[in-house]
Amino acid sequence: MLFDIDFDVSTDQKKAIAVPLETHHRVQQFIYNEARLLDERQWQRWLDLWTEDGMYWIPQQHNQASPYDHISLCWDNGMLRELRIRTLENPRNWAQQPITHSTRVVGNVMIDGTDPDGCLIVRSAFHMTEWRKDALRHMAGSIIHKLVAHDDSWRIKLKQVNLVNCDDVHGAIQVYL
């Protein structure tokens, strides 16, 4: 998957759709629940939100079109997400002594439409505060989710985190945004 250059990260070829208020509310709750799982370090429940081929992407440039033609801050498939979580949870991981704590606010959840594959394109804004070793760090930006219908909910096919300061020099981003 990491080198699969056919994975579609684009959101510009979207089809506008009418979304009932109930569906919009359920999508918001899905996005809020994902943020809560991350803040509460409920890693396995967070992993369960993903499709098998889902990708997590943090572009390194504003308006970066793809992860294939430019370096990214993060481009994780399922295996790398699981590896990062095992590392976070490992008691011998001294970089997580004490563990990182975070809280995030997510808002402006908007459904943009569907992509050519029928994935729901959802945009939101976030602000996250992270604390570790007497240091607070703030990160903010927008998020694009591509969601695939699954039973009465969704699964994440793509999560693109667009940091306001993506082109800055960053310390290690250890926990997922």
Disulfide bonds with the S-S distance in Angstrom:
none
